[in-house]
């Protein structure tokens, strides 16, 4: 039985040769991006591949357990090194993200033809690359007394850290959004079961799934009603708590020496982030790289934005970003990685609807057919 996420409307019946060529292109891109990421970034010294697989990394990195547990399980039956195992999972993650991006374009009716949608699906890799692979730009003060007035100082690239859960976090977020949309069309127990299964896997990968719960409630409430939505939210909350509390207790001894946010295992980086952004030139380059500036068409043409995507951006992406600014280092844009595919999808969706509206009567009919909600 196929999960509902794979049964979107207007399914494209490509020829076997076309499907093979598309998956081959996905494989080539996934291999390239995986090799590029593994060679240009490095694991955090307190959460290296070896430490993760042997469950010795510090918190909260260690209880993001999904991929380390898979790698440790494989090593019990095959003598495969940690780097190769995580590299193979990285390749699979990129390919699944491309497949989910294509499905998202089908669900939100972006693109006038299936070949166009398949090509557009590859564009999700651009903002993902900028967040996971592109180095940070380290700049001297724009105005320095010991330099000529018009000299902006030295620029150097600064490699970012590699965390095994980042790419799966983006992939799972996009999958959950699609399953959420499916529930708005058909709020069935089967659809909820698939959603909770993926939600559980995503929670094992990273605890940021908690930010999806309020957005889920607001997306489902208009179509499922208050009582049914409350039950579904309760089920999600139960799944989250049942996973996170035991994991936190299990790895309570994996103390993070950099944690300075109360009695939690999280780090505090707000002042560091504000200082980094105080350089005007750095701020401009940061905004340019953030989701490849795809937030601009969303802001410009927000009236064309699908209601469900709008709710997710406001009640999931914004709170997650605000918390990430406090506990994460903004020089590593990977801290916003769950937001990236959502902004990418919202940008293509508003561009498609805006283009349809400009096409005249035919476009207006399309816009009415794809009315938000």
C-alpha positions as CSV (number, residue, x, y, z in Angstrom):
1,X,0.0,0.0,0.0
2,X,1.5,3.4,-1.0
3,X,1.5,6.2,1.5
4,X,-1.0,9.0,0.6
5,X,1.9,11.4,0.0
6,X,2.6,9.5,-3.3
7,X,-0.9,9.7,-4.6
8,X,-1.4,13.4,-5.4
9,X,-3.9,14.6,-8.1
10,X,-3.0,14.8,-11.7
11,X,-0.3,12.1,-11.4
12,X,2.1,12.2,-14.3
13,X,2.4,8.8,-16.2
14,X,6.0,9.2,-17.5
15,X,7.5,6.6,-19.8
16,X,10.0,4.2,-18.1
17,X,12.8,6.0,-20.0
18,X,11.8,9.4,-18.7
19,X,11.5,8.2,-15.2
20,X,14.9,6.5,-15.4
21,X,16.5,9.7,-16.8
22,X,14.9,11.8,-14.0
23,X,16.1,9.5,-11.2
24,X,19.5,9.2,-12.8
25,X,19.8,13.0,-12.9
26,X,18.7,13.0,-9.2
27,X,21.3,10.5,-8.3
28,X,24.1,12.4,-10.1
29,X,23.1,15.6,-8.3
30,X,22.8,13.8,-5.0
31,X,26.2,12.3,-5.3
32,X,27.8,15.6,-6.3
33,X,26.2,17.5,-3.4
34,X,27.0,14.8,-0.9
35,X,30.7,14.7,-1.9
36,X,30.8,18.5,-2.0
37,X,29.3,18.8,1.5
38,X,31.5,16.1,3.0
39,X,34.6,17.7,1.6
40,X,33.9,21.3,2.3
41,X,32.4,21.0,5.8
42,X,33.5,19.2,9.0
43,X,31.6,17.6,11.9
44,X,31.5,19.5,15.2
45,X,34.3,18.1,17.4
46,X,31.8,17.3,20.2
47,X,29.5,15.4,17.8
48,X,31.7,13.6,15.3
49,X,30.5,10.7,13.3
50,X,32.3,8.2,15.6
51,X,30.9,9.8,18.7
52,X,27.4,9.8,17.3
53,X,27.5,6.1,16.3
54,X,28.9,5.1,19.7
55,X,26.3,7.4,21.4
56,X,29.0,9.5,23.0
57,X,28.3,12.9,21.5
58,X,27.1,15.8,23.7
59,X,23.5,16.9,24.0
60,X,21.3,17.9,22.4
61,X,23.1,16.5,19.3
62,X,23.2,12.9,20.5
63,X,19.5,12.4,21.1
64,X,18.8,13.3,17.5
65,X,19.1,9.6,17.1
66,X,17.6,8.5,13.9
67,X,20.6,8.4,11.6
68,X,23.2,7.5,14.2
69,X,21.0,4.6,15.3
70,X,20.6,3.3,11.7
71,X,24.4,3.6,11.2
72,X,25.1,1.8,14.5
73,X,22.6,-1.0,13.6
74,X,24.3,-1.5,10.2
75,X,27.7,-1.7,11.8
76,X,26.5,-4.6,13.9
77,X,26.1,-6.7,10.8
78,X,28.6,-5.2,8.4
79,X,32.0,-3.6,8.9
80,X,31.2,-0.3,7.2
81,X,32.8,2.9,8.3
82,X,30.8,5.8,9.7
83,X,31.7,8.3,7.0
84,X,30.6,5.9,4.2
85,X,27.3,5.1,6.0
86,X,26.4,8.8,6.6
87,X,27.5,9.6,3.0
88,X,25.1,7.0,1.6
89,X,22.3,8.3,3.8
90,X,23.2,11.8,2.6
91,X,22.8,10.7,-1.1
92,X,19.4,9.1,-0.3
93,X,18.3,12.2,1.5
94,X,19.0,14.5,-1.4
95,X,17.2,12.1,-3.8
96,X,14.1,11.9,-1.5
97,X,14.1,15.7,-1.1
98,X,14.0,16.1,-4.9
99,X,11.2,13.6,-5.2
100,X,9.2,15.4,-2.4
101,X,9.8,18.7,-4.1
102,X,8.3,17.3,-7.4
103,X,5.3,16.0,-5.5
104,X,4.8,19.3,-3.8
105,X,4.7,21.1,-7.1
106,X,2.1,18.6,-8.3
107,X,0.0,19.1,-5.2
108,X,0.1,22.9,-5.4
109,X,-0.3,22.8,-9.2
110,X,2.9,24.7,-9.9
111,X,4.1,24.4,-13.5
112,X,2.0,24.0,-16.6
113,X,3.4,20.7,-17.6
114,X,5.0,17.7,-15.9
115,X,8.4,18.0,-17.6
116,X,8.5,21.6,-16.3
117,X,7.6,20.4,-12.8
118,X,10.3,17.8,-12.8
119,X,12.9,20.4,-13.8
120,X,11.6,22.9,-11.2
121,X,11.9,20.2,-8.5
122,X,15.7,20.5,-8.9
123,X,15.6,24.2,-8.0
124,X,15.0,23.3,-4.4
125,X,18.7,22.3,-4.3
126,X,19.9,25.9,-4.8
127,X,18.7,27.3,-1.4
128,X,19.5,24.0,0.3
129,X,23.1,24.3,-1.0
130,X,23.4,27.9,0.2
131,X,22.3,26.8,3.7
132,X,24.2,23.5,4.1
133,X,27.3,23.8,2.0
134,X,28.2,27.4,1.1
135,X,30.8,28.8,3.6
136,X,30.1,31.8,5.7
137,X,31.7,35.1,4.7
138,X,34.0,36.4,7.4
139,X,34.5,40.2,6.9
140,X,36.5,42.8,8.7
141,X,34.7,45.9,10.0
142,X,33.4,47.9,7.1
143,X,34.8,51.2,8.6
144,X,38.1,50.7,10.3
145,X,40.4,53.4,11.6
146,X,43.5,51.6,10.7
147,X,42.4,51.2,7.0
148,X,41.8,53.6,4.2
149,X,38.3,55.1,4.2
150,X,37.0,53.1,1.2
151,X,38.7,49.9,2.2
152,X,36.3,47.2,3.4
153,X,39.0,45.0,4.9
154,X,39.8,41.4,4.4
155,X,37.2,38.7,3.4
156,X,37.7,35.0,4.1
157,X,35.4,32.0,3.8
158,X,34.6,30.2,6.9
159,X,33.5,26.5,6.6
160,X,30.4,25.5,8.4
161,X,29.8,22.4,10.5
162,X,28.3,19.2,9.2
163,X,25.4,17.7,11.2
164,X,23.9,14.4,10.0
165,X,20.3,15.4,10.9
166,X,20.1,18.7,8.9
167,X,19.2,17.3,5.5
168,X,16.7,14.8,6.8
169,X,15.1,17.6,8.9
170,X,14.3,19.5,5.7
171,X,13.2,16.4,3.9
172,X,10.8,15.4,6.8
173,X,9.4,18.9,7.1
174,X,8.4,18.9,3.4
175,X,6.9,15.4,3.7
176,X,4.9,16.4,6.8
177,X,3.6,19.5,5.0
178,X,2.4,17.4,2.1
179,X,0.7,14.9,4.4
180,X,-0.9,17.8,6.3
181,X,-2.3,19.1,3.0
182,X,-3.6,15.6,2.3
183,X,-5.4,15.7,5.6
184,X,-7.1,19.0,4.7
185,X,-8.5,17.3,1.6
186,X,-9.4,14.0,3.3
187,X,-9.1,14.0,7.2
188,X,-9.1,10.2,7.5
189,X,-7.6,8.0,10.2
190,X,-5.4,6.4,7.5
191,X,-4.0,9.8,6.5
192,X,-3.5,10.7,10.2
193,X,-1.6,7.3,10.8
194,X,0.8,8.1,7.9
195,X,1.3,11.6,9.3
196,X,2.0,10.4,12.8
197,X,4.5,7.7,11.5
198,X,6.5,10.4,9.6
199,X,6.1,12.8,12.5
200,X,7.6,10.1,14.8
201,X,10.6,9.5,12.5
202,X,11.1,13.3,12.1
203,X,11.0,13.7,15.9
204,X,13.7,11.0,16.3
205,X,15.8,13.0,13.9
206,X,15.3,16.4,15.5
207,X,13.1,17.9,18.2
208,X,12.1,20.9,16.1
209,X,8.9,19.0,15.0
210,X,7.3,20.5,18.1
211,X,7.0,23.8,16.1
212,X,4.7,22.0,13.6
213,X,2.0,21.2,16.2
214,X,0.4,24.7,16.5
215,X,0.6,25.2,12.7
216,X,-1.0,21.8,12.2
217,X,-3.9,22.7,14.4
218,X,-4.5,26.0,12.5
219,X,-4.3,24.3,9.1
220,X,-6.7,21.4,10.0
221,X,-9.2,23.3,12.2
222,X,-11.2,24.9,9.3
223,X,-11.7,21.5,7.6
224,X,-11.7,18.9,10.4
225,X,-13.5,20.8,13.1
226,X,-12.4,21.7,16.6
227,X,-13.0,18.2,18.3
228,X,-11.2,16.2,15.6
229,X,-8.4,18.6,15.3
230,X,-7.9,18.6,19.1
231,X,-7.7,14.8,19.1
232,X,-5.1,14.9,16.2
233,X,-3.0,17.5,18.0
234,X,-3.2,15.4,21.2
235,X,-1.9,12.4,19.3
236,X,1.0,14.4,17.9
237,X,1.9,15.7,21.3
238,X,1.8,12.3,22.8
239,X,4.1,11.0,20.1
240,X,6.5,13.8,20.7
241,X,6.6,13.4,24.4
242,X,6.9,9.6,24.2
243,X,10.0,10.0,22.1
244,X,11.7,13.1,23.6
245,X,11.5,12.4,27.3
246,X,13.1,9.0,27.2
247,X,15.8,10.2,24.8
248,X,16.6,13.2,27.0
249,X,16.8,11.0,30.1
250,X,18.9,8.4,28.3
251,X,21.6,10.9,27.3
252,X,21.4,13.2,30.3
253,X,25.0,12.4,31.1
254,X,26.3,13.6,27.7
255,X,26.9,17.1,29.1
256,X,27.4,19.9,26.6
257,X,30.2,22.2,27.9
258,X,28.9,25.0,25.7
259,X,25.4,24.9,27.1
260,X,24.5,28.2,28.9
261,X,20.7,28.5,28.5
262,X,19.4,27.8,31.9
263,X,19.5,24.1,32.9
264,X,19.0,22.9,29.3
265,X,21.5,21.3,27.0
266,X,21.1,24.2,24.5
267,X,23.6,27.0,23.8
268,X,23.0,30.7,23.9
269,X,24.1,32.7,20.9
270,X,21.8,35.7,20.7
271,X,24.4,38.4,21.4
272,X,27.0,36.7,19.2
273,X,24.4,36.7,16.4
274,X,23.5,40.3,16.9
275,X,27.2,41.3,16.8
276,X,27.7,39.4,13.5
277,X,24.8,41.1,11.9
278,X,25.9,44.5,13.0
279,X,28.2,44.7,10.0
280,X,25.9,46.2,7.3
281,X,27.8,44.5,4.4
282,X,27.6,41.1,6.2
283,X,23.9,41.6,6.8
284,X,23.2,42.3,3.1
285,X,25.1,39.1,2.1
286,X,23.3,37.1,4.8
287,X,19.9,38.2,3.6
288,X,20.9,37.4,0.0
289,X,21.9,33.9,0.9
290,X,18.9,33.2,3.2
291,X,16.7,30.8,1.2
292,X,18.3,32.3,-1.9
293,X,16.1,35.4,-1.3
294,X,13.0,33.4,-2.2
295,X,11.2,35.1,0.6
296,X,11.0,38.3,-1.5
297,X,8.3,37.1,-4.0
298,X,6.4,35.6,-1.0
299,X,6.4,39.0,0.7
300,X,5.7,40.9,-2.6
301,X,2.8,38.7,-3.8
302,X,1.6,37.3,-0.4
303,X,-2.1,37.8,-1.5
304,X,-1.6,34.9,-3.9
305,X,-0.2,32.6,-1.2
306,X,-2.1,29.4,-0.4
307,X,-3.7,29.7,3.0
308,X,-2.1,26.5,4.3
309,X,1.4,27.7,3.3
310,X,0.7,31.1,4.9
311,X,-0.3,29.5,8.2
312,X,2.9,27.3,8.1
313,X,5.1,30.2,7.4
314,X,3.6,32.4,10.1
315,X,3.1,29.8,12.9
316,X,5.9,27.3,12.1
317,X,8.7,29.1,10.2
318,X,8.7,32.4,12.2
319,X,8.7,30.9,15.7
320,X,11.3,28.3,14.7
321,X,13.5,31.1,13.2
322,X,13.2,33.2,16.3
323,X,14.3,30.3,18.6
324,X,17.1,29.4,16.2
325,X,18.5,32.9,16.5
326,X,18.7,32.4,20.3
327,X,20.2,28.9,20.5
328,X,22.0,28.6,17.1
329,X,24.9,30.4,15.4
330,X,23.6,32.4,12.5
331,X,26.9,32.2,10.7
332,X,25.7,28.6,10.1
333,X,22.6,29.1,8.1
334,X,21.8,25.4,8.5
335,X,20.0,26.4,11.7
336,X,17.1,27.4,9.5
337,X,17.1,24.3,7.3
338,X,13.5,23.2,8.0
339,X,12.3,26.5,6.7
340,X,14.1,26.4,3.4
341,X,11.9,23.9,1.4
342,X,8.8,25.6,2.8
343,X,9.9,29.1,1.6
344,X,11.0,27.6,-1.8
345,X,7.6,26.0,-2.2
346,X,5.7,29.2,-1.2
347,X,7.8,31.3,-3.6
348,X,7.1,29.0,-6.6
349,X,3.4,28.8,-5.6
350,X,2.9,32.6,-5.5
351,X,4.9,33.1,-8.7
352,X,2.7,30.5,-10.5
353,X,-0.5,32.0,-9.2
354,X,0.6,35.5,-10.1
355,X,1.6,34.4,-13.6
356,X,-1.8,32.8,-14.0
357,X,-3.6,35.9,-12.9
358,X,-1.7,38.0,-15.5
359,X,-2.7,35.6,-18.3
360,X,-6.2,37.0,-18.5
361,X,-9.5,35.1,-18.3
362,X,-7.9,31.7,-18.5
363,X,-5.4,32.7,-15.8
364,X,-8.2,34.1,-13.6
365,X,-10.1,30.8,-14.0
366,X,-6.9,28.9,-12.8
367,X,-6.5,31.3,-9.9
368,X,-10.1,30.7,-8.8
369,X,-9.5,27.0,-9.1
370,X,-6.5,27.2,-6.9
371,X,-8.0,29.6,-4.4
372,X,-6.2,29.4,-1.0
373,X,-7.5,26.8,1.4
